Amino acid sequence: SLRSSKAHEADYGSYSIVSPISAMKFMLPYWDPYKADGTYASPADGTWRGSYENPLEWNEANPLTRKRVHVLSSTFLELEPMKDLRIKTLLGIDGGDLRSDTKSMPSYVGNYGIGTVGKSFSRSYNITWTNTATYTTGFSNSDDSETSVHQLTLLLGHEMTRNASDAFTVVARGQSSDKLMTLATGTAATNWSDSRAASTYLSYFGRAEYSYRQSLYADLSIRRDASSKFGKDSRWATFWSAGMMCDLLNAIPQLKNEQGKSFLSMLQLSASYGTSGNSSIPNYDHLSLYSAGPQYSGMPGVAPYSRGNESLTWEKLNTLNVGLRVGLWNRLTMGVEFYNKRGSKERIFDDMNNGFGWNRLP
C-alpha cells in the first residue's frame, strides 16, 4: 500500500501564555479573534483585545507544513516440493519520507521584521526477509485407525532484518520580504543538523510441536540471534523455550459422565520455561564515538560522545509459567497462573559526559 498526506499544522512552542498556540488554553471566551470585516484582529492596529498575540493570525504568519509518504508492502512465495513439506519465503518493506517546511513571515509584527525559513527531511525503512520450511505429519499406533494419534510439526527458519534512517534539518533567518522566503535569501544559518543510523538483525530458528490424542501438547523452540547494535564479540545469543499443556478432560475420561456432559467444559494445565532477549538500545552504543556540532573559538569542533563497550550484549530474560484454566457449563471461564521472571542485564551504563572537553578540528 502507498499512502501520501499533506498537513498544515501549528508549531506548538513552549507551554506558556506567551506562546500563541499553547496560550489559546488561557484565553478568555469573549476575546474575538476576528475584525468586523472578517479579517484577523491584530495587536499591530489595536483590534486584538487579548493578551500577547492572536493565535490565528500568528499561525497564518508562521506556517508549518508536513508532507508524508508511507510505503507498506509484502510479497511471498510458497512451494510444496513433497507431501507435508511447505517452503515459504516472505519479503516485507515498511518505509517512507517526511518533509517539513516552516516559515516566519517578516511582515508579521510579532516577528520584528525578520523572517525565518526551515526545512527538514527524514527517510527511514525496514526490510524483513523470512524463509521457513515446515514439515507436518500424523501417524497412529495401528494401520486401522482413522485418525492420527500422534501429530508432529517441525519448522526451520532464517530471518534477516535491516533498519536504516537518514535525516537533516536546516534553518536560516534574516529574510526581509514575504515574497522571498527561501533558505538562500537568509543572512545566517541558525540551526543545522544531520543524522544517519542503521542496524541489522540475523536469526536462525527452529521449532517442534507434538500432540497426542488432542489431550497432550508439547513444543520446543530454539533460536540463534545476532544484532549489529552490540560488540563484534558479543552479537550472538541463543534463546530457547519448552512448554507442555494437558487437556485433562480428554486425557482423563472419568471427568466426564456417560453422556459426555459435565459441568466442566474446560480443564487445562500448562507449564513453560524459556529465555528471551532484548536489544532495544540506541545504535552504535558499543562504539567509542565523537559528536560534531559545537564550536571552539569560532572554529568547528567535536567532542567525545560515548566511551564504548565492546562487551555490550543482549539483555536476557528467563521466564517460568505454570497455569490452570477451568471452564464451567460453557459459560464461565477462570484461570490462575504462577510466573517467575528473572533478568540478567549485562549492559553497562557509563556517564558519557564526565571529564570530557572540546577538541578543535585540525
C-alpha positions in Angstrom: 0.0 0.0 0.0 1.1 3.6 -0.7 -0.1 6.5 1.4 0.5 10.2 0.9 -0.6 13.0 3.1 -0.1 16.8 3.4 -0.9 18.6 6.6 -0.8 22.2 7.7 0.0 22.3 11.4 0.6 24.7 14.2 4.0 25.0 15.8 3.1 24.5 19.4 6.1 26.0 21.0 6.8 26.2 24.7 3.9 25.7 27.2 3.3 29.3 28.4 1.0 32.3 27.9 3.4 34.0 25.5 3.5 31.1 23.1 0.4 31.8 21.0 -0.8 28.2 20.3 -0.5 27.0 23.9 -1.8 30.3 25.1 -5.2 29.5 23.5 -5.9 27.4 26.6 -5.6 30.5 28.8 -7.6 32.9 26.6 -11.0 34.3 27.6 -14.1 33.4 25.6 -15.0 37.0 24.7 -11.7 37.8 23.0 -12.8 37.9 19.4 -10.0 36.8 17.0 -11.8 38.5 14.0 -12.5 42.1 13.0 -15.9 43.1 11.8 -14.8 42.6 8.1 -13.8 39.0 8.9 -10.0 39.5 8.9 -7.9 38.6 11.8 -7.7 41.0 14.7 -4.2 42.1 15.2 -2.2 43.7 18.0 -0.5 45.8 15.3 -3.6 48.0 14.8 -5.1 47.6 18.3 -8.0 45.4 17.2 -6.8 42.4 19.2 -8.2 42.9 22.7 -6.5 39.8 24.2 -3.1 39.4 25.7 0.0 39.0 23.6 -0.7 37.5 20.1 -3.8 36.5 18.3 -3.1 32.8 17.8 -5.0 32.5 14.5 -3.1 35.4 13.0 0.2 34.1 14.4 -0.4 30.7 12.9 -1.0 32.1 9.4 2.2 34.2 9.6 4.2 31.2 10.9 3.0 28.2 8.9 4.2 24.6 9.3 3.6 22.1 6.5 4.4 18.4 6.6 4.3 16.0 3.6 4.5 12.3 4.4 4.8 9.3 2.0 4.5 5.8 3.5 5.0 2.5 1.7 3.9 -0.8 3.3 4.3 -3.8 1.0 4.9 -7.6 1.3 5.1 -10.5 -1.1 5.7 -14.2 -0.6 6.3 -17.4 -2.5 5.2 -20.8 -1.1 6.2 -24.2 -2.6 5.2 -27.8 -1.7 8.0 -29.9 -3.2 6.7 -33.1 -1.4 3.8 -34.2 0.6 3.5 -32.5 4.0 6.5 -30.2 3.3 6.0 -26.5 2.7 8.7 -24.0 1.9 7.9 -20.3 2.1 9.8 -17.1 1.6 8.4 -13.7 2.6 9.8 -10.2 1.9 8.3 -7.2 3.6 9.1 -3.4 3.2 7.9 -0.7 5.5 9.3 2.8 4.9 8.7 6.4 4.0 9.7 10.0 3.7 8.7 13.0 5.9 9.3 16.6 4.7 8.7 19.6 6.9 8.7 23.3 5.9 8.4 26.1 8.4 8.3 29.9 7.7 8.1 33.0 9.8 6.9 36.0 7.7 8.9 39.2 8.3 5.8 41.3 7.7 4.2 40.0 10.8 4.6 42.4 13.7 5.5 39.7 16.1 8.5 38.6 14.0 10.0 42.1 14.3 10.7 42.3 10.5 12.9 39.3 10.5 11.9 36.2 8.5 12.9 32.6 9.1 12.8 29.5 6.8 13.3 26.0 8.0 13.4 22.7 6.0 13.8 19.2 7.3 13.8 15.8 5.6 13.9 12.3 7.1 13.7 8.9 5.4 13.5 5.5 7.1 12.8 1.9 6.0 12.6 -1.5 7.4 13.2 -4.6 5.2 12.5 -8.1 6.6 13.2 -11.3 4.7 12.0 -14.6 6.2 12.5 -18.1 4.9 10.8 -21.1 6.6 10.5 -24.8 5.9 7.6 -26.6 7.7 7.0 -30.4 7.8 3.8 -31.7 9.3 2.9 -35.4 9.7 0.5 -37.6 11.6 0.6 -41.3 12.4 -1.1 -43.9 14.6 -0.1 -47.0 16.5 -2.1 -49.2 14.2 -3.0 -49.0 10.5 -6.7 -49.3 11.0 -7.0 -46.1 13.0 -9.0 -43.5 11.1 -7.5 -40.5 12.9 -3.9 -39.8 13.7 -3.0 -40.4 17.3 0.3 -38.5 17.1 0.7 -35.2 15.3 4.2 -33.7 14.7 5.2 -30.4 13.2 8.8 -29.4 12.5 9.9 -25.9 11.4 13.3 -24.5 10.4 13.7 -20.8 9.5 16.0 -17.9 8.8 15.3 -14.2 9.1 17.1 -11.0 8.2 16.0 -7.5 9.2 17.6 -4.2 8.1 16.6 -0.9 9.6 18.0 2.4 8.3 17.2 6.1 8.7 18.6 9.4 7.3 17.6 12.9 8.2 18.8 16.6 8.1 17.5 20.0 9.3 18.5 23.5 8.1 17.1 26.8 9.5 18.1 30.2 8.1 16.9 33.6 9.2 17.1 37.2 8.1 14.7 37.2 5.1 13.3 40.7 4.6 10.3 40.0 2.3 7.3 37.7 2.4 7.9 37.0 -1.3 11.5 35.9 -0.9 11.1 33.1 1.7 13.9 30.7 0.8 17.0 29.4 2.5 19.2 31.3 0.1 17.6 34.7 0.9 18.5 34.3 4.6 21.5 36.1 6.1 22.6 33.4 8.5 22.0 29.7 9.3 20.8 29.4 12.9 20.3 25.7 13.1 21.7 22.7 11.2 21.9 19.1 11.9 22.0 15.7 10.2 21.9 12.1 11.3 22.2 8.7 9.9 21.8 5.3 11.5 21.4 1.6 10.5 21.1 -1.7 12.2 20.9 -5.3 11.1 19.4 -8.5 12.7 20.1 -12.0 11.7 18.3 -15.0 13.1 18.2 -18.8 12.7 15.4 -20.7 14.5 13.7 -24.0 14.8 10.5 -25.3 16.5 9.0 -28.7 17.1 5.3 -29.2 18.1 3.8 -32.5 19.2 0.3 -33.5 20.2 -1.1 -36.8 21.4 -4.8 -37.7 21.0 -5.7 -34.0 21.3 -5.0 -34.2 25.0 -1.3 -33.7 25.5 0.6 -30.9 23.7 4.3 -30.1 23.8 6.6 -27.7 22.0 10.3 -26.9 21.9 11.9 -23.9 20.2 15.4 -22.6 19.9 16.9 -19.6 18.0 20.2 -18.0 17.5 20.1 -14.2 17.0 22.7 -11.6 16.2 22.4 -7.8 16.3 24.8 -5.2 14.9 23.9 -3.0 17.9 26.4 -5.0 20.0 30.1 -5.5 20.0 31.6 -7.8 17.4 32.4 -10.5 20.0 29.0 -10.4 21.8 26.5 -10.0 19.0 25.2 -13.6 19.0 23.0 -15.1 21.7 20.9 -18.3 21.9 17.4 -18.4 23.3 15.1 -21.4 23.8 11.8 -22.3 25.3 9.9 -25.5 26.2 6.3 -25.9 27.1 3.6 -28.5 27.7 -0.2 -28.4 28.0 -2.6 -31.1 29.1 -6.3 -31.1 28.3 -7.4 -33.1 31.4 -11.0 -33.5 30.1 -9.6 -35.5 27.1 -6.8 -37.2 29.0 -9.0 -38.5 31.9 -12.3 -39.8 30.6 -13.6 -40.3 34.2 -14.0 -36.5 34.5 -17.0 -36.8 32.1 -20.2 -38.6 32.7 -21.7 -41.3 30.5 -23.4 -38.8 28.2 -20.2 -36.9 27.7 -21.6 -33.9 29.5 -20.3 -32.4 32.7 -20.4 -29.1 34.5 -16.7 -28.9 33.5 -16.4 -27.6 29.9 -12.6 -27.0 30.1 -9.8 -28.1 32.3 -6.3 -27.4 31.1 -3.0 -27.5 32.9 0.1 -25.8 31.3 3.7 -25.1 32.1 6.5 -23.5 30.2 10.1 -22.2 30.7 12.3 -20.3 28.4 14.6 -17.4 27.6 14.1 -14.3 25.5 16.3 -11.4 24.5 16.1 -7.6 24.3 18.2 -5.4 22.0 16.2 -2.1 22.3 19.2 0.2 22.7 20.4 3.1 20.5 22.6 2.3 17.5 26.3 2.3 17.9 26.3 2.3 21.8 29.1 -0.2 21.8 31.5 2.1 19.9 33.7 5.0 21.1 32.2 8.0 19.3 32.7 11.7 18.8 29.9 14.1 18.2 30.2 17.1 15.9 28.4 20.4 16.2 29.9 22.6 19.0 32.3 25.4 18.2 35.7 26.2 19.7 36.7 29.9 19.4 34.7 30.2 16.2 36.1 27.0 14.7 34.2 23.8 14.1 34.8 21.2 16.8 33.9 17.8 18.0 33.5 16.3 21.5 33.6 12.8 22.9 30.1 11.4 22.9 30.4 7.8 24.2 33.2 5.7 25.7 32.1 2.5 24.0 31.9 -1.0 25.4 32.6 -4.0 23.2 31.2 -6.3 25.9 27.7 -4.8 25.4 25.3 -7.6 24.7 21.7 -8.8 24.9 19.5 -8.3 27.9 18.2 -11.8 28.7 15.0 -12.8 30.5 14.3 -16.2 32.0 10.6 -16.9 32.4 8.7 -19.7 34.2 4.9 -20.0 33.7 2.5 -22.5 35.3 -1.2 -22.1 34.7 -4.6 -23.7 35.2 -7.7 -22.8 33.2 -11.2 -24.0 34.2 -14.4 -23.7 32.2 -17.9 -24.3 33.8 -21.1 -25.0 31.8 -19.6 -23.4 28.7 -20.4 -20.0 30.3 -17.8 -19.3 33.0 -14.0 -19.4 32.4 -11.5 -18.9 35.2 -7.7 -19.1 35.2 -4.9 -18.9 37.7 -1.2 -18.5 36.7 2.1 -18.5 38.5 5.0 -16.9 36.8 8.6 -16.0 37.7 10.7 -13.7 35.6 14.4 -13.2 36.1 16.5 -10.9 34.0 20.3 -10.8 33.5 21.0 -7.4 32.3 24.6 -7.4 31.1 24.6 -3.9 29.5 26.9 -1.5 31.3 25.8 2.1 31.5 28.5 4.8 31.7 28.4 8.5 32.3 29.2 9.8 28.9 29.9 13.4 29.9 32.2 13.4 32.9 35.7 14.6 32.3 35.2 15.4 28.6 36.3 18.6 27.0 36.1 20.1 23.5 38.5 19.2 20.7 39.1 21.5 17.8 39.2 20.0 14.3 42.5 20.4 12.6 
